[in-house]
């Protein structure tokens, strides 16, 4: 047996234990010893961050998708064909994401792409690849969805829905003094517009709006000090990998505001990094809590994650699992010899797909699959409970 290729072309390091789990899972998805010696391979491309500021979300998405595809391959694949997941590290850089997408586009064996991570990165992928399906981008930026790219199948709800849910939750509790912190970039501008619309809808005035230099910038102290000075009852935190920095800086500045984060900040790594400071944080979530076993999709996810040797459940890995499940549904209905075109057509035909906790529907003019948004709170043992 030849040596299995590396999962990522790395320019940095990631957690060794997680990487070992990735390597083990890879063998079940088409790398390493083949499960179907003479069967056709259905190759899927994926570009995301595995070595930079968003590597926690990137690794989570990857582990979840691999858990599903590994289980699927072990049960016979799709029509006897196995799924091969080809991943490339884009280091959270849009230009690298675009180059990776162009490489996947040039490889005619790649049938579709799965879950690009980040707003600018997804925009780059959308520009680069237009003749095959891109399923489950990990961004809720509404502006990208309004571009009307017919090959992009969004799975998660959008940021407008998340922000509105958080503002609605606060006002239901009688809170009217609400602030926002967001990065000063395209993601942040989308969140700002959503926040202004939500507070107007619920007839409250923004208490304070603070910005950080950008999505990846660790320079959060000025924003934390502005929030602490204004002292809103709740601050909505539109940050991802830098969320722990902001929470620590806010508390160090004497800020006592309750923090409601978006789903992009709710990675298990972020919560673990904050330790005791994470308790009581609220987050909007676009998939069920990965600990909410009342949902069938969560029970299946947990079982397949365990089978892949991973019991560190997280929102990103559940989202990756769901994205893979949606793509697999398209592959199942794309014909005996799937093509890029038939996969897109099959995905468009998904209507009312019940995953056991959320439903996915597309159509001729619809590309946003799910409206699921809930609010979860970090409780004991750093678990997100909803």
Secondary structure, DSSP 8 states (H G I E B T S, - for coil): ------SS--SS---HHHHHHHHHHHHTTTSSS-SSTTS-EEEEEEEE-SSSTTHHHHHHHHHHHHHHHHHHHHTTTBTTBEEEEEEEE-TT-HHHHHHHHHHHHH-TTEEEEE--BSHHHHHHHHHH--SSEEE--B---HHHHTT--TTEEB-S--HHHHHHHHHHHHHHTT---EEEEEESSHHHHHHHHHHHHHHHHTT--EEEEEEES-TT----HHHHHHHHHHT-SEEEEE-STTHHHHHHHHHHTT---EEEE-GGG--HHHHHHHGGGGTT-EEEESS--TT-TTSHHHHHHHHHHHHTT-----HHHHHHHHHHHHHHHHHHTS-TT--HHHHHHHHHT--SEE-SS-EE--BTTB-B-----EEEEE-GGG-EE-
